[in-house]
Amino acid sequence: MAARAIWRGDLVIGELNCPVALYSAVTAQERVSFHIVNRDTGHRVRREYVDADTGRGVDNDDLVKGYETSEGQSILLSPEEIRDAVPEADKTLDMMRFIPCDEVDTVFFERPYFLAPGNRQALEVYDLVREAMEAKGVAALVETVLFRRVRSLLIRPHGKGMIATTLNFDYEVRSAKEILGDIPAVKIEGEMLDLARHIIETKTGEFDPADFEDHYEEAVIELVKAKIAGRKPKRLPKRKDTNVTDLMAALRKSAGLGEDRKAAAKPAKKTTARRSTPKQSQSKRPPGRKAG
């Protein structure tokens, strides 16, 4: 089934204009999902809103959003009031500022989208903008109304196309000092630092997303398949105790040097990860889309 655009608008740079479309770059459709079921009857259950004071159910037509003030007063806001208060979507990605591609801290990255030409007539302008950005090594910062909210996006070249990543606002990202500011400084040098560097060098490789497996997903699929077959699920191996009592000994062992302090460190080798076949994970899925 062909991918469906979740947003359509115009990419604008100066006097250049071309229709574009946004497509989700990530999906959760292949994940195992569950129903909520009554253990006694096996029937599915549904959720409903209940008045916290009276205990009576509330119809969807009577639901509104409430904002509680610091004084405990609840301000009621209807969907229509919220809709009329937010800026109207002008369906425009105006590329007014360009920055180096690596200038934005990844902590501000929220969700990626593929940004594609909206039609065949847009191809020339689209590719012109993409190639110019790629040649200069820059990304574009834009603002637009997306999904009823004003959003900031970082648009950057990606292969033959472009990626548009929504960005968290400054007030949404916690300060690193709040979490990391109290970490005391520790001076590490000499053989200990050399060994740590050597371990990193020998384990240096390349990023391949196919190397990372969703072990939770695999475990749940195995559990469901075992239930269907009427057998016990496989027992997971126990984790080994990883408490480090001698840091230097652990470093030497990790570096493959044993107890020999004077052993020469082997030169680093760049490893290339193997790509697993995409169909391998699909064959593990039990019958049916949902587990109940």
C-alpha positions as CSV (number, residue, x, y, z in Angstrom):
1,M,0.0,0.0,0.0
2,A,1.4,3.4,-1.0
3,A,2.4,5.8,1.8
4,R,-0.1,8.5,2.5
5,A,1.0,12.1,3.1
6,I,0.0,13.5,6.5
7,W,0.5,17.1,5.6
8,R,0.7,19.0,2.3
9,G,1.9,22.6,1.8
10,D,4.5,24.7,0.0
11,L,8.3,25.0,0.4
12,V,9.3,28.6,0.0
13,I,12.8,30.1,-0.4
14,G,12.9,33.7,-1.6
15,E,10.8,33.8,-4.8
16,L,11.1,30.0,-5.3
17,N,8.1,27.9,-4.4
18,C,7.2,24.3,-4.7
19,P,4.5,22.0,-3.4
20,V,5.8,19.4,-0.8
21,A,4.3,16.6,1.3
22,L,5.2,15.2,4.7
23,Y,5.3,11.5,5.4
24,S,5.9,9.8,8.7
25,A,9.5,8.5,8.9
26,V,8.7,6.1,11.8
27,T,5.8,3.8,12.5
28,A,4.6,1.6,15.3
29,Q,2.3,-0.6,13.2
30,E,4.5,-3.6,13.4
31,R,4.7,-3.7,17.2
32,V,2.8,-6.2,19.1
33,S,-0.3,-4.6,20.6
34,F,-2.8,-5.9,23.2
35,H,-6.5,-5.6,24.0
36,I,-7.6,-5.0,27.6
37,V,-9.6,-8.1,28.6
38,N,-11.8,-9.2,31.5
39,R,-9.9,-12.2,33.0
40,D,-13.1,-13.9,34.2
41,T,-15.1,-13.7,30.9
42,G,-12.4,-13.2,28.3
43,H,-14.4,-10.3,26.9
44,R,-12.8,-7.0,25.8
45,V,-13.5,-4.0,28.1
46,R,-13.8,-0.4,27.2
47,R,-12.9,2.8,28.9
48,E,-15.3,5.5,29.8
49,Y,-15.1,8.9,31.4
50,V,-16.7,9.1,34.9
51,D,-17.5,12.2,37.0
52,A,-15.0,12.1,39.8
53,D,-17.5,13.4,42.4
54,T,-20.8,11.9,41.3
55,G,-19.5,8.6,39.8
56,R,-21.8,9.0,36.8
57,G,-20.6,8.5,33.2
58,V,-20.0,11.5,31.0
59,D,-21.0,11.6,27.3
60,N,-18.3,12.7,24.8
61,D,-20.4,15.8,23.9
62,D,-20.1,17.0,27.5
63,L,-16.3,16.7,27.6
64,V,-14.2,19.9,27.6
65,K,-10.7,20.7,28.6
66,G,-10.0,22.3,32.0
67,Y,-7.0,24.4,33.0
68,E,-6.4,24.5,36.8
69,T,-4.9,27.8,38.1
70,S,-2.5,28.0,41.0
71,E,-5.5,29.1,43.2
72,G,-7.3,25.8,42.3
73,Q,-9.8,27.4,40.0
74,S,-10.7,25.3,36.9
75,I,-11.0,27.3,33.6
76,L,-13.1,25.4,31.1
77,L,-12.1,25.5,27.4
78,S,-14.2,24.1,24.7
79,P,-12.7,22.5,21.5
80,E,-14.1,25.4,19.5
81,E,-12.5,28.0,21.7
82,I,-9.1,26.3,21.5
83,R,-9.4,26.0,17.7
84,D,-10.3,29.7,17.3
85,A,-7.4,30.8,19.6
86,V,-4.5,29.0,17.7
87,P,-3.0,30.5,14.6
88,E,-4.4,29.4,11.3
89,A,-2.4,27.0,9.2
90,D,-0.9,28.8,6.2
91,K,0.6,25.5,4.8
92,T,4.0,27.2,4.2
93,L,7.5,26.1,5.0
94,D,9.4,29.4,4.6
95,M,13.1,28.7,4.6
96,M,14.3,32.0,6.0
97,R,17.4,30.9,8.0
98,F,20.1,28.3,7.3
99,I,22.5,26.9,9.8
100,P,25.3,24.2,9.7
101,C,23.7,20.7,9.8
102,D,25.3,19.7,13.1
103,E,24.6,23.0,15.0
104,V,21.3,21.8,16.6
105,D,21.8,19.7,19.7
106,T,20.0,16.3,19.1
107,V,18.3,16.7,22.5
108,F,16.0,19.1,20.7
109,F,15.0,16.5,18.0
110,E,11.5,15.3,18.5
111,R,10.1,13.4,15.4
112,P,11.4,12.9,11.9
113,Y,9.3,13.1,8.7
114,F,10.2,12.6,5.0
115,L,9.7,15.8,3.0
116,A,9.0,14.9,-0.6
117,P,7.9,16.8,-3.7
118,G,4.2,17.3,-3.8
119,N,3.9,16.6,-7.5
120,R,6.1,16.1,-10.7
121,Q,6.0,19.9,-11.5
122,A,7.8,20.5,-8.1
123,L,10.8,18.2,-8.9
124,E,13.1,20.8,-10.4
125,V,12.7,23.4,-7.6
126,Y,12.8,20.7,-4.9
127,D,16.0,19.2,-6.2
128,L,17.6,22.6,-6.8
129,V,17.0,23.5,-3.1
130,R,18.2,20.1,-1.9
131,E,21.4,20.1,-3.9
132,A,22.3,23.7,-2.9
133,M,21.8,22.9,0.8
134,E,23.8,19.7,0.4
135,A,26.7,21.6,-1.3
136,K,26.8,24.2,1.5
137,G,26.3,21.6,4.3
138,V,23.4,23.5,5.8
139,A,19.9,22.8,7.2
140,A,16.9,25.1,7.2
141,L,15.0,26.3,10.3
142,V,11.3,26.9,9.6
143,E,8.1,27.5,11.5
144,T,4.7,26.4,10.5
145,V,1.3,25.3,12.0
146,L,1.5,21.5,12.1
147,F,-1.3,19.4,13.6
148,R,-2.9,22.6,15.1
149,R,0.3,23.8,16.8
150,V,3.0,26.2,15.8
151,R,6.0,23.9,15.3
152,S,9.7,24.5,14.6
153,L,11.2,22.2,12.0
154,L,14.8,21.5,10.9
155,I,14.9,20.6,7.2
156,R,18.1,18.9,5.9
157,P,19.1,16.9,2.8
158,H,18.8,13.1,3.0
159,G,19.9,11.1,0.0
160,K,17.8,12.1,-2.9
161,G,15.3,13.8,-0.7
162,M,15.0,15.8,2.6
163,I,14.1,15.1,6.2
164,A,12.0,17.5,8.3
165,T,12.4,17.0,12.0
166,T,10.1,18.7,14.5
167,L,12.0,20.4,17.3
168,N,11.2,20.6,21.0
169,F,10.8,24.1,22.3
170,D,13.4,25.5,24.7
171,Y,11.1,25.4,27.6
172,E,10.4,21.7,27.0
173,V,14.1,20.6,27.2
174,R,15.4,20.4,30.8
175,S,18.7,22.0,31.5
176,A,21.7,19.6,31.5
177,K,23.0,21.4,34.6
178,E,19.9,20.4,36.5
179,I,20.9,16.7,36.1
180,L,24.6,16.7,35.4
181,G,25.7,19.9,37.1
182,D,26.5,18.2,40.4
183,I,28.7,15.5,39.0
184,P,32.1,16.0,40.7
185,A,35.3,16.2,38.5
186,V,37.5,13.1,38.6
187,K,41.1,13.2,37.2
188,I,41.9,10.0,35.3
189,E,45.2,9.6,33.6
190,G,48.1,7.2,32.8
191,E,47.6,3.5,32.1
192,M,43.9,3.6,33.1
193,L,43.0,6.2,30.5
194,D,45.2,4.5,27.8
195,L,43.4,1.2,28.3
196,A,40.0,2.9,28.1
197,R,41.0,4.6,24.8
198,H,42.4,1.3,23.5
199,I,39.1,-0.5,24.3
200,I,37.1,2.2,22.5
201,E,39.4,2.0,19.4
202,T,39.1,-1.8,19.1
203,K,35.3,-1.5,19.3
204,T,34.9,1.3,16.8
205,G,32.6,0.5,14.0
206,E,29.7,1.8,11.9
207,F,26.1,2.5,12.7
208,D,23.7,0.0,11.2
209,P,20.1,0.1,12.5
210,A,19.6,-3.6,11.5
211,D,22.1,-4.6,14.3
212,F,19.7,-3.5,17.0
213,E,16.8,-5.9,17.9
214,D,13.7,-5.2,19.9
215,H,14.2,-7.9,22.5
216,Y,10.9,-7.0,24.3
217,E,9.0,-7.5,21.0
218,E,10.8,-10.9,20.4
219,A,10.0,-12.0,24.0
220,V,6.3,-11.1,23.7
221,I,6.0,-12.9,20.4
222,E,7.7,-16.0,21.8
223,L,5.3,-15.9,24.8
224,V,2.2,-15.6,22.5
225,K,3.5,-18.5,20.3
226,A,4.1,-20.6,23.3
227,K,0.5,-20.0,24.6
228,I,-0.9,-20.9,21.2
229,A,1.1,-24.1,21.1
230,G,0.3,-25.0,24.7
231,R,3.9,-25.1,25.8
232,K,6.0,-23.3,28.3
233,P,7.9,-20.3,27.0
234,K,11.7,-20.4,26.7
235,R,13.4,-19.4,29.9
236,L,15.7,-16.4,29.6
237,P,19.3,-16.7,30.8
238,K,20.1,-15.0,34.1
239,R,22.1,-11.8,33.8
240,K,25.7,-12.1,35.1
241,D,26.8,-10.0,38.1
242,T,28.6,-7.0,36.6
243,N,29.7,-5.4,39.9
244,V,33.3,-4.0,39.3
245,T,35.5,-4.4,42.4
246,D,38.9,-3.7,40.6
247,L,38.6,-1.1,37.9
248,M,42.2,-1.6,36.6
249,A,41.7,-5.4,36.4
250,A,38.4,-4.9,34.6
251,L,40.0,-2.6,32.1
252,R,42.9,-5.0,31.4
253,K,40.5,-7.9,31.0
254,S,38.3,-5.8,28.6
255,A,41.4,-4.9,26.6
256,G,42.4,-8.6,26.4
257,L,45.6,-7.9,28.3
258,G,45.0,-10.3,31.2
259,E,47.4,-9.6,34.1
260,D,50.4,-8.5,31.9
261,R,50.7,-4.8,32.5
262,K,53.4,-4.4,29.8
263,A,51.4,-6.2,27.0
264,A,51.3,-4.1,23.9
265,A,48.0,-2.9,22.8
266,K,47.0,-4.2,19.4
267,P,46.2,-1.6,16.7
268,A,42.5,-0.8,16.3
269,K,40.5,-2.4,13.6
270,K,37.5,-0.8,12.1
271,T,34.6,-3.2,12.2
272,T,31.8,-3.4,9.7
273,A,28.4,-4.5,11.0
274,R,26.5,-7.2,9.2
275,R,23.1,-6.4,8.0
276,S,20.4,-8.9,8.9
277,T,17.7,-9.8,6.4
278,P,14.5,-7.8,6.9
279,K,12.3,-10.9,6.5
280,Q,13.9,-12.6,9.5
281,S,12.0,-10.7,12.2
282,Q,8.7,-11.0,10.3
283,S,8.7,-14.8,10.4
284,K,8.7,-14.8,14.2
285,R,5.3,-13.0,14.4
286,P,2.5,-15.3,15.6
287,P,-0.9,-15.5,13.8
288,G,-3.1,-12.4,14.1
289,R,-2.2,-8.7,14.4
290,K,-3.2,-8.3,18.1
291,A,-2.9,-10.4,21.2
292,G,-5.8,-10.5,23.5
